[in-house]
Amino acid sequence: MVKQRFLTHFKPWFIAVCKAGALIVTYQLLDQIRTWRQHPPLNISDVVTAATIALFALALLCACWAWGEWCCFKMRRFRGLWSDYKLAFATQRHRRRLGISRP
């Protein structure tokens, strides 16, 4: 009960802090690599370009995900028809194996 209550209250906060911390640590690591390789600092246009590309890639991923879910939703009909066909074929094969004639 206490564990459940703790997770209910602090898990979303903990995940948010981890995400923000991961972004900060990643930025610091990239900055350390940049200074070690002696590259000039990033311009605002570089940051905006990278953010735009990342947002476009994320939008493309979401669009592909939604299209895949839509296809799976539409394919349910075919799965239903296929299961009916499989059931009818199995029933016929079962009757043949047992030697039962048609009613």
VEXDREN-2710 file (C-alpha; in Angstrom, 1 decimal):
% VEXDREN-2710
k/r/px/py/pz
1/MET/0.0/0.0/0.0
2/VAL/2.8/2.4/0.9
3/LYS/4.8/1.5/-2.2
4/GLN/1.7/2.0/-4.4
5/ARG/1.1/5.4/-2.8
6/PHE/4.7/6.4/-3.1
7/LEU/4.8/5.4/-6.8
8/THR/1.5/7.2/-7.5
9/HIS/2.8/10.5/-6.0
10/PHE/6.4/10.5/-6.9
11/LYS/6.8/8.4/-10.1
12/PRO/5.6/11.1/-12.5
13/TRP/7.8/13.7/-10.8
14/PHE/10.8/11.3/-10.8
15/ILE/10.4/10.6/-14.5
16/ALA/10.1/14.3/-15.3
17/VAL/13.2/15.1/-13.3
18/CYS/15.1/12.2/-15.0
19/LYS/14.1/13.5/-18.5
20/ALA/15.2/17.0/-17.7
21/GLY/18.4/15.7/-16.0
22/ALA/19.2/13.6/-19.0
23/LEU/18.8/16.6/-21.3
24/ILE/21.2/18.7/-19.2
25/VAL/23.7/15.9/-18.9
26/THR/23.6/15.2/-22.7
27/TYR/24.1/18.9/-23.4
28/GLN/27.0/19.0/-21.1
29/LEU/28.6/15.9/-22.6
30/LEU/28.2/17.4/-26.1
31/ASP/29.7/20.6/-24.9
32/GLN/32.7/18.8/-23.5
33/ILE/33.2/16.9/-26.7
34/ARG/32.9/20.2/-28.7
35/THR/35.6/21.9/-26.5
36/TRP/37.8/18.8/-26.6
37/ARG/37.7/18.7/-30.4
38/GLN/38.1/22.5/-30.5
39/HIS/34.9/23.2/-32.6
40/PRO/33.4/26.7/-32.4
41/PRO/30.3/27.1/-30.3
42/LEU/26.9/26.5/-31.9
43/ASN/25.0/29.4/-33.4
44/ILE/21.3/29.9/-32.8
45/SER/20.6/28.9/-36.4
46/ASP/22.3/25.6/-35.8
47/VAL/20.2/24.9/-32.7
48/VAL/16.9/25.9/-34.5
49/THR/17.8/23.8/-37.5
50/ALA/18.5/20.8/-35.3
51/ALA/15.3/21.3/-33.4
52/THR/13.3/21.6/-36.6
53/ILE/14.8/18.4/-38.0
54/ALA/14.1/16.6/-34.7
55/LEU/10.5/17.8/-34.7
56/PHE/10.0/16.8/-38.3
57/ALA/11.5/13.3/-37.6
58/LEU/9.2/13.0/-34.5
59/ALA/6.1/14.0/-36.6
60/LEU/7.1/11.5/-39.3
61/LEU/7.4/8.8/-36.6
62/CYS/4.0/9.7/-35.2
63/ALA/2.4/9.7/-38.6
64/CYS/3.9/6.2/-39.4
65/TRP/2.7/4.9/-36.0
66/ALA/-0.8/6.3/-36.6
67/TRP/-0.9/4.8/-40.1
68/GLY/0.2/1.4/-38.7
69/GLU/-2.5/1.5/-36.1
70/TRP/-5.1/2.4/-38.7
71/CYS/-4.0/-0.5/-40.9
72/CYS/-4.2/-2.9/-38.0
73/PHE/-7.7/-1.6/-37.2
74/LYS/-8.8/-2.1/-40.8
75/MET/-7.2/-5.5/-41.0
76/ARG/-9.4/-6.8/-38.1
77/ARG/-12.2/-7.5/-40.6
78/PHE/-9.9/-9.7/-42.6
79/ARG/-8.7/-11.5/-39.5
80/GLY/-12.3/-12.2/-38.6
81/LEU/-13.0/-13.6/-42.1
82/TRP/-9.8/-15.6/-42.0
83/SER/-10.7/-17.1/-38.7
84/ASP/-14.2/-18.1/-40.0
85/TYR/-12.6/-19.7/-43.0
86/LYS/-10.1/-21.5/-40.9
87/LEU/-12.8/-22.8/-38.5
88/ALA/-14.9/-24.0/-41.4
89/PHE/-11.9/-25.8/-43.0
90/ALA/-11.0/-27.4/-39.6
91/THR/-14.5/-28.6/-39.1
92/GLN/-14.6/-30.2/-42.5
93/ARG/-11.2/-31.8/-42.0
94/HIS/-12.3/-33.0/-38.5
95/ARG/-15.5/-34.6/-40.0
96/ARG/-13.5/-36.3/-42.7
97/ARG/-11.1/-37.7/-40.2
98/LEU/-13.8/-39.1/-38.0
99/GLY/-15.8/-40.4/-40.9
100/ILE/-18.9/-38.3/-40.2
101/SER/-21.2/-37.7/-43.1
102/ARG/-22.8/-34.3/-43.8
103/PRO/-26.1/-33.7/-42.1
END
